[in-house]
Amino acid sequence: MYFAIFQYLGSKSKTVINQLNLAGEGPLHTACLANLDQNVEHLLRWGADPNLSMSGRFPIHCAMKADSVK
């Protein structure tokens, strides 16, 4: 199911894939927090901006919190 959602996001403009939620974080933050390496790769390939954040926490911080080795 997640892949279908990411596939849909990837087919849209970069504005959609970089849309931030009310907490100021985007899909890349969520994928990093959930330690979903393949989803992170897809999001980055489709144009997700790893430097985008309004929460003060960047996707790399989320990956570190999830103890991601990738």
C-alpha positions in Angstrom: 0.0 0.0 0.0 2.8 2.5 0.9 4.4 1.9 -2.5 1.2 2.9 -4.3 1.0 6.1 -2.2 4.6 6.9 -3.0 4.1 6.1 -6.7 1.1 8.5 -6.7 3.2 11.2 -5.1 6.0 10.6 -7.5 3.7 11.1 -10.4 2.7 14.5 -9.2 4.7 17.8 -9.0 7.6 18.2 -6.6 5.3 20.5 -4.6 3.2 17.5 -3.6 6.1 15.3 -2.7 7.5 18.1 -0.5 4.2 19.0 1.2 4.7 19.5 4.9 2.1 18.5 7.5 1.0 20.6 10.5 4.1 19.6 12.4 6.3 21.0 9.6 7.5 17.6 8.3 7.0 15.9 5.0 6.8 12.3 3.7 10.6 12.0 3.8 10.5 12.6 7.5 7.8 9.9 8.0 9.7 7.4 5.9 12.9 8.0 7.8 11.2 7.7 11.2 9.6 4.4 10.2 13.0 3.2 8.9 11.5 2.4 5.5 14.7 2.5 3.4 13.1 1.7 0.1 10.5 4.4 0.5 13.2 6.9 1.4 15.1 6.0 -1.8 11.9 6.4 -3.9 11.1 9.7 -2.4 14.6 11.1 -3.0 14.6 9.8 -6.5 11.2 11.5 -7.2 12.4 14.9 -5.9 11.8 15.0 -2.1 14.0 17.7 -0.6 16.1 16.4 2.3 16.7 20.0 3.4 13.1 21.0 3.8 11.7 21.3 7.3 9.7 23.8 9.3 9.9 21.8 12.5 13.6 22.2 13.2 14.1 18.5 12.6 15.4 17.3 9.3 14.9 13.9 7.7 18.4 12.9 8.7 17.5 13.5 12.3 14.5 11.2 11.9 16.7 8.5 10.4 19.1 8.8 13.3 16.3 8.6 15.8 15.1 5.4 14.1 18.7 4.0 14.3 18.7 3.6 10.5 22.0 2.2 9.2 21.4 3.4 5.7 
